[in-house]
Amino acid sequence: MKKIEIGEVFTIGDEQEEQEVEVIATLTVDDQDYVAVAFVDDLHEDVEEDIEVFFLKVDENGDFDAIESDEEFDKVSEAFDEMVEEMEEE
């Protein structure tokens, strides 16, 4: 599997709308890899509101899957928040 790097840009969406997202973090929770992504437009504009962050599961082929359960999302979100707090303390 190709390692996903912070700063990589991907297009996600469906038949009706596609958006570019940028990887802002990678993390592993319970031996499962995830990426935190945000819309490229939000990251590169001066926005005063918080930037919306999404989490995607990385499968064994390096493809992205949606997180299916609230419990899984909560675990990943909590791990991301802890990682951000540690970075801010440095």
C-alpha positions in Angstrom: 0.0 0.0 0.0 1.2 3.5 -0.9 1.8 5.7 2.2 -0.6 8.6 2.2 1.2 11.9 3.0 0.0 15.0 4.7 -0.6 17.6 2.1 -1.8 15.2 -0.6 -4.9 16.4 -2.5 -7.7 14.1 -3.6 -11.0 14.5 -5.3 -14.0 13.0 -3.5 -17.7 13.1 -4.3 -20.4 11.5 -6.3 -22.0 11.9 -9.7 -23.5 15.3 -8.8 -20.6 17.0 -7.0 -16.9 16.6 -6.6 -14.7 18.4 -4.2 -10.9 18.5 -3.6 -9.8 17.6 -0.1 -6.3 17.8 1.4 -4.9 15.4 3.9 -4.2 17.3 7.1 -3.3 14.4 9.3 -2.9 10.6 9.3 -3.6 8.4 12.3 -4.0 4.8 13.3 -6.7 3.8 15.8 -7.1 0.1 16.8 -4.7 -1.0 14.0 -6.9 0.8 11.4 -5.5 3.7 9.3 -7.4 6.9 8.9 -6.9 10.3 7.3 -8.2 13.6 8.4 -9.1 15.8 5.4 -10.5 19.3 4.8 -11.7 21.0 1.7 -8.9 22.6 -0.2 -10.8 25.8 -0.7 -11.3 26.2 3.1 -7.7 25.6 3.8 -6.3 28.1 1.3 -8.8 30.9 2.0 -8.8 33.3 4.9 -11.9 32.0 6.7 -12.8 33.1 10.2 -15.0 30.2 11.1 -13.5 26.8 12.0 -12.4 24.6 9.2 -14.6 21.5 8.8 -12.5 18.3 9.2 -13.6 14.9 7.9 -12.3 11.5 8.7 -12.0 8.7 6.2 -10.9 5.1 6.7 -8.0 3.8 4.6 -8.5 0.3 3.3 -5.8 -2.3 2.6 -5.6 -1.0 -1.0 -5.1 2.6 0.0 -8.6 3.5 -1.0 -10.9 5.6 1.2 -14.0 4.3 2.9 -16.6 6.1 5.0 -16.7 5.5 8.7 -19.8 3.5 9.3 -20.6 3.8 13.0 -20.8 6.7 15.5 -18.6 4.7 17.9 -15.8 4.4 15.3 -16.2 8.1 14.4 -16.0 9.1 18.1 -12.8 7.0 18.6 -11.1 8.6 15.6 -12.3 12.1 16.4 -11.0 11.8 20.0 -7.6 10.5 18.8 -7.4 13.4 16.3 -8.2 15.9 19.0 -5.5 14.5 21.3 -3.0 14.7 18.5 -3.8 18.3 17.8 -3.5 19.1 21.5 -0.1 17.5 21.7 1.0 19.5 18.7 -0.2 22.8 20.2 1.8 22.0 23.4 5.1 21.7 21.5 
